[in-house]
Amino acid sequence: MHLVLEYALVEDYLEHRAALREEHLALARAAHERGELLMAGALPDPYDRALLVWTAPREVVERFVESDPYVVHGLVTGWTIRPRNVVIGAAPGS
């Protein structure tokens, strides 16, 4: 099972992310290198949501959210964590 972290983004997200982008990406890359974060990215047209798919426990995802500069500095207006079952395709390492 995976966890999906969904971010709701501010309307002018693209204009405001530049100052925080490197710090956000460093945090995400570190989680990916540890094998916790499977994939992540914003949904375009409009850029109003982002999805991050995790293979880590909920506590790890919650810690990520608490330290993510996009959340801390208000680019994320809300977030949810939901389980996702893999029906087709193998999970990494299986």
C-alpha positions in Angstrom: 0.0 0.0 0.0 1.0 3.6 -0.7 0.0 6.8 0.8 -1.0 9.8 -1.4 -0.3 13.3 -0.1 -2.4 15.8 -1.9 -1.7 19.5 -1.6 -4.1 22.2 -2.5 -2.1 25.2 -3.8 -2.6 28.9 -3.7 -3.9 30.5 -6.9 -0.6 32.2 -7.8 1.5 29.2 -6.9 3.8 29.4 -9.9 4.7 33.1 -9.1 5.5 32.4 -5.5 7.3 29.1 -5.5 10.7 30.2 -6.9 12.1 31.5 -3.5 11.2 28.2 -1.8 11.6 25.7 -4.6 15.2 24.6 -3.9 14.5 23.9 -0.3 11.3 22.1 -1.1 13.0 20.0 -3.8 15.9 19.2 -1.4 13.5 17.9 1.2 11.6 15.8 -1.4 14.9 14.4 -3.0 16.1 13.3 0.4 12.9 11.5 1.1 13.1 9.9 -2.4 16.7 8.8 -1.8 15.7 7.2 1.5 13.0 5.2 -0.4 10.1 7.0 1.3 8.8 9.1 -1.6 8.0 7.3 -4.8 7.0 10.2 -7.0 5.8 13.8 -6.7 4.6 16.6 -8.9 2.1 19.4 -9.4 -1.0 18.9 -11.6 -1.0 21.5 -14.4 -3.6 23.6 -16.2 -4.3 25.0 -13.7 -1.5 24.4 -11.2 -3.9 24.1 -8.2 -2.9 20.7 -6.8 0.2 18.5 -6.2 0.4 14.8 -5.6 3.1 13.0 -3.7 3.1 9.2 -3.5 4.7 7.6 -0.5 5.9 4.2 0.5 6.5 5.3 4.1 4.4 5.3 7.2 1.9 8.1 7.8 4.2 9.7 10.5 7.0 10.2 8.0 4.6 11.9 5.6 3.2 14.1 8.3 6.8 15.1 9.3 7.5 16.0 5.7 4.4 18.2 5.6 5.3 20.0 8.8 8.8 20.9 7.5 7.9 21.6 3.8 8.6 25.2 3.1 5.6 25.3 0.7 3.4 24.5 3.7 5.2 26.6 6.2 5.1 29.7 4.0 1.5 29.4 2.8 1.8 28.1 -0.8 -0.2 25.1 0.4 -3.7 26.0 1.5 -4.7 22.5 2.6 -3.5 18.9 2.5 -4.8 15.3 2.9 -3.1 12.0 3.3 -5.0 9.0 1.9 -4.1 5.3 1.4 -3.8 4.1 -2.2 -4.0 0.4 -3.1 -1.9 -0.8 -6.0 -4.1 -2.9 -8.3 -1.9 -3.0 -11.5 1.8 -2.8 -11.4 4.3 -4.0 -8.9 5.4 -1.8 -6.0 9.2 -1.1 -5.9 11.1 -3.9 -4.2 8.4 -6.5 -4.7 
